[in-house]
């Protein structure tokens, strides 16, 4: 999850300033965010995607100021089933 573009990101600004001070002037913008990993049981990928989106909307993300994306993978095939919202 990351803050929406219209929302000020003080942590991102501090990181950008730090990178500039360390000699990386090419960095134009930094948006800081958070990463979560959920293990979710389900039979149909579409059902799991729907449930995870509901979780993000109701608890995991503050959708007033944050955007989120997620990917769904089968436990036995880590390259299968990418989805975003």
MDAnalysis code that builds the backbone (N, CA, C; Angstrom):
import MDAnalysis as mda
import numpy as np

u = mda.Universe.empty(255, n_residues=85, atom_resindex=np.repeat(np.arange(85), 3), trajectory=True)
u.add_TopologyAttr("name", ["N", "CA", "C"] * 85)
u.add_TopologyAttr("resid", np.arange(1, 86))
u.add_TopologyAttr("resname", ["UNK", "UNK", "UNK", "UNK", "UNK", "UNK", "UNK", "UNK", "UNK", "UNK", "UNK", "UNK", "UNK", "UNK", "UNK", "UNK", "UNK", "UNK", "UNK", "UNK", "UNK", "UNK", "UNK", "UNK", "UNK", "UNK", "UNK", "UNK", "UNK", "UNK", "UNK", "UNK", "UNK", "UNK", "UNK", "UNK", "UNK", "UNK", "UNK", "UNK", "UNK", "UNK", "UNK", "UNK", "UNK", "UNK", "UNK", "UNK", "UNK", "UNK", "UNK", "UNK", "UNK", "UNK", "UNK", "UNK", "UNK", "UNK", "UNK", "UNK", "UNK", "UNK", "UNK", "UNK", "UNK", "UNK", "UNK", "UNK", "UNK", "UNK", "UNK", "UNK", "UNK", "UNK", "UNK", "UNK", "UNK", "UNK", "UNK", "UNK", "UNK", "UNK", "UNK", "UNK", "UNK"])
u.atoms.positions = np.array([
    [0.840, -1.165, 0.000],
    [0.000, 0.000, 0.000],
    [0.887, 1.231, 0.000],
    [0.460, 2.214, -0.731],
    [1.154, 3.493, -0.766],
    [0.133, 4.612, -0.650],
    [0.622, 5.766, -0.222],
    [-0.251, 6.924, -0.155],
    [-0.647, 7.334, -1.567],
    [-1.865, 7.833, -1.713],
    [-2.328, 8.312, -3.005],
    [-1.477, 9.511, -3.428],
    [-1.349, 9.738, -4.750],
    [-0.475, 10.820, -5.228],
    [-0.800, 12.195, -4.646],
    [-2.049, 12.485, -4.359],
    [-2.428, 13.803, -3.838],
    [-2.098, 13.979, -2.354],
    [-1.726, 12.895, -1.678],
    [-1.450, 12.948, -0.240],
    [0.045, 13.157, -0.013],
    [0.384, 14.141, 0.828],
    [1.775, 14.404, 1.160],
    [2.402, 13.164, 1.799],
    [3.625, 12.842, 1.397],
    [4.332, 11.658, 1.896],
    [5.639, 12.101, 2.562],
    [5.601, 12.515, 3.844],
    [6.803, 13.002, 4.508],
    [7.930, 11.970, 4.557],
    [7.583, 10.708, 4.730],
    [8.616, 9.668, 4.761],
    [9.292, 9.560, 3.392],
    [8.513, 9.605, 2.331],
    [9.075, 9.562, 0.987],
    [9.979, 10.758, 0.710],
    [9.556, 11.955, 1.156],
    [10.373, 13.152, 0.971],
    [11.696, 13.038, 1.726],
    [11.655, 12.503, 2.954],
    [12.880, 12.333, 3.737],
    [13.826, 11.345, 3.060],
    [13.285, 10.282, 2.509],
    [14.112, 9.291, 1.803],
    [14.743, 9.935, 0.569],
    [13.944, 10.678, -0.192],
    [14.467, 11.354, -1.392],
    [15.586, 12.319, -1.019],
    [15.376, 13.122, 0.026],
    [16.407, 14.066, 0.455],
    [17.675, 13.328, 0.882],
    [17.510, 12.215, 1.603],
    [18.661, 11.419, 2.015],
    [19.431, 10.863, 0.829],
    [18.716, 10.388, -0.165],
    [19.376, 9.865, -1.369],
    [20.119, 10.967, -2.110],
    [19.521, 12.154, -2.181],
    [20.204, 13.281, -2.827],
    [21.488, 13.617, -2.073],
    [21.419, 13.643, -0.741],
    [22.601, 13.950, 0.071],
    [23.685, 12.888, -0.085],
    [23.291, 11.664, -0.397],
    [24.257, 10.580, -0.589],
    [24.797, 10.506, -2.017],
    [24.380, 11.450, -2.862],
    [24.930, 11.497, -4.212],
    [24.084, 10.842, -5.275],
    [22.780, 10.748, -5.059],
    [21.867, 10.177, -6.045],
    [20.873, 11.249, -6.513],
    [21.348, 12.271, -7.237],
    [20.461, 13.368, -7.634],
    [19.424, 12.966, -8.677],
    [19.616, 11.812, -9.308],
    [18.672, 11.377, -10.338],
    [17.331, 10.917, -9.779],
    [17.245, 10.698, -8.460],
    [15.982, 10.277, -7.845],
    [15.040, 11.474, -7.840],
    [13.927, 11.358, -8.553],
    [12.976, 12.462, -8.681],
    [11.822, 12.389, -7.687],
    [11.453, 11.187, -7.277],
    [10.330, 11.054, -6.348],
    [10.435, 9.726, -5.615],
    [9.976, 9.714, -4.380],
    [9.921, 8.489, -3.579],
    [8.567, 8.463, -2.899],
    [7.884, 7.346, -2.992],
    [6.640, 7.121, -2.263],
    [6.874, 5.913, -1.367],
    [6.780, 6.099, -0.067],
    [6.983, 5.005, 0.879],
    [5.655, 4.276, 1.088],
    [5.730, 3.002, 1.354],
    [4.514, 2.223, 1.553],
    [4.756, 1.067, 2.507],
    [3.804, 0.155, 2.555],
    [3.947, -1.018, 3.401],
    [3.587, -2.267, 2.607],
    [4.152, -3.347, 3.026],
    [4.000, -4.630, 2.356],
    [3.420, -5.616, 3.351],
    [2.448, -6.376, 2.930],
    [1.854, -7.432, 3.764],
    [1.797, -8.706, 2.946],
    [1.953, -9.811, 3.613],
    [1.788, -11.109, 2.959],
    [0.721, -11.873, 3.719],
    [-0.293, -12.322, 3.001],
    [-1.380, -13.100, 3.589],
    [-1.376, -14.489, 2.966],
    [-1.571, -15.496, 3.744],
    [-1.828, -16.844, 3.243],
    [-3.328, -17.060, 3.393],
    [-4.010, -17.230, 2.262],
    [-5.469, -17.314, 2.244],
    [-5.876, -18.629, 1.593],
    [-6.758, -19.343, 2.239],
    [-7.246, -20.621, 1.719],
    [-8.454, -20.361, 0.822],
    [-8.517, -21.048, -0.318],
    [-9.663, -20.921, -1.195],
    [-9.545, -21.847, -2.386],
    [-10.680, -22.205, -2.968],
    [-10.711, -23.116, -4.111],
    [-10.563, -22.377, -5.438],
    [-11.292, -21.277, -5.604],
    [-11.300, -20.530, -6.861],
    [-10.502, -19.242, -6.704],
    [-9.608, -18.983, -7.648],
    [-8.795, -17.778, -7.578],
    [-9.663, -16.520, -7.543],
    [-10.728, -16.495, -8.332],
    [-11.586, -15.304, -8.359],
    [-12.228, -15.047, -6.994],
    [-12.586, -16.114, -6.280],
    [-13.156, -15.950, -4.939],
    [-12.125, -15.387, -3.971],
    [-10.890, -15.885, -4.065],
    [-9.822, -15.392, -3.195],
    [-9.552, -13.924, -3.500],
    [-9.491, -13.554, -4.779],
    [-9.255, -12.161, -5.155],
    [-10.349, -11.248, -4.598],
    [-11.590, -11.691, -4.694],
    [-12.707, -10.897, -4.174],
    [-12.575, -10.704, -2.677],
    [-12.263, -11.780, -1.972],
    [-12.141, -11.701, -0.513],
    [-10.970, -10.811, -0.093],
    [-9.831, -10.924, -0.778],
    [-8.676, -10.097, -0.427],
    [-8.985, -8.624, -0.699],
    [-9.644, -8.322, -1.806],
    [-10.038, -6.937, -2.082],
    [-10.957, -6.405, -0.979],
    [-11.880, -7.232, -0.511],
    [-12.760, -6.834, 0.592],
    [-11.948, -6.555, 1.852],
    [-10.953, -7.407, 2.133],
    [-10.099, -7.209, 3.309],
    [-9.362, -5.874, 3.221],
    [-8.842, -5.564, 2.033],
    [-8.136, -4.295, 1.841],
    [-9.077, -3.115, 2.054],
    [-10.269, -3.200, 1.487],
    [-11.225, -2.102, 1.578],
    [-11.742, -1.887, 2.997],
    [-11.883, -2.965, 3.768],
    [-12.507, -2.833, 5.082],
    [-11.523, -2.697, 6.237],
    [-10.280, -3.177, 6.082],
    [-9.365, -3.141, 7.218],
    [-7.927, -2.804, 6.849],
    [-7.382, -3.421, 5.835],
    [-5.943, -3.368, 5.601],
    [-5.456, -2.039, 5.045],
    [-6.255, -1.347, 4.262],
    [-5.856, -0.073, 3.678],
    [-6.802, 1.029, 4.134],
    [-6.253, 2.201, 4.354],
    [-7.071, 3.386, 4.586],
    [-7.313, 3.985, 3.210],
    [-8.400, 3.595, 2.584],
    [-8.625, 3.935, 1.178],
    [-8.904, 5.418, 0.943],
    [-9.032, 6.188, 1.988],
    [-9.163, 7.627, 1.825],
    [-7.829, 8.209, 1.350],
    [-6.717, 7.668, 1.867],
    [-5.403, 8.222, 1.542],
    [-4.445, 7.219, 0.909],
    [-4.791, 5.932, 0.894],
    [-3.892, 4.907, 0.379],
    [-4.477, 4.195, -0.830],
    [-3.582, 3.760, -1.709],
    [-3.928, 2.863, -2.809],
    [-3.324, 1.510, -2.482],
    [-3.901, 0.445, -3.009],
    [-3.352, -0.883, -2.748],
    [-3.349, -1.696, -4.023],
    [-2.514, -2.702, -4.036],
    [-2.515, -3.706, -5.099],
    [-2.158, -5.033, -4.451],
    [-2.509, -6.112, -5.114],
    [-2.174, -7.426, -4.573],
    [-2.003, -8.412, -5.705],
    [-1.342, -9.501, -5.395],
    [-1.228, -10.615, -6.332],
    [-1.643, -11.873, -5.596],
    [-2.237, -12.784, -6.327],
    [-2.692, -14.059, -5.769],
    [-1.921, -15.168, -6.473],
    [-1.329, -16.033, -5.684],
    [-0.589, -17.169, -6.237],
    [-1.052, -18.441, -5.562],
    [-1.065, -19.492, -6.341],
    [-1.343, -20.813, -5.764],
    [-0.143, -21.209, -4.917],
    [-0.383, -21.837, -3.798],
    [0.700, -22.241, -2.905],
    [1.648, -23.223, -3.578],
    [1.136, -24.042, -4.493],
    [1.975, -25.044, -5.149],
    [2.573, -24.556, -6.464],
    [2.272, -23.293, -6.881],
    [2.820, -22.747, -8.119],
    [3.029, -21.245, -7.946],
    [4.191, -20.823, -7.438],
    [4.398, -19.418, -7.103],
    [4.383, -18.468, -8.291],
    [4.443, -18.944, -9.538],
    [4.415, -18.062, -10.703],
    [3.026, -17.907, -11.303],
    [2.039, -18.591, -10.789],
    [0.694, -18.563, -11.363],
    [-0.192, -17.568, -10.645],
    [-1.103, -16.948, -11.386],
    [-2.219, -16.218, -10.783],
    [-1.936, -14.832, -10.291],
    [-1.381, -13.989, -11.081],
    [-1.158, -12.601, -10.675],
    [-2.428, -11.785, -10.914],
    [-2.830, -11.003, -9.926],
    [-3.992, -10.119, -10.065],
    [-3.720, -8.842, -9.299],
    [-4.272, -7.734, -9.773],
    [-4.115, -6.463, -9.078],
    [-5.428, -5.739, -9.023],
    [-5.540, -4.886, -8.016],
    [-6.730, -4.048, -7.875],
    [-6.314, -2.664, -7.456],
])
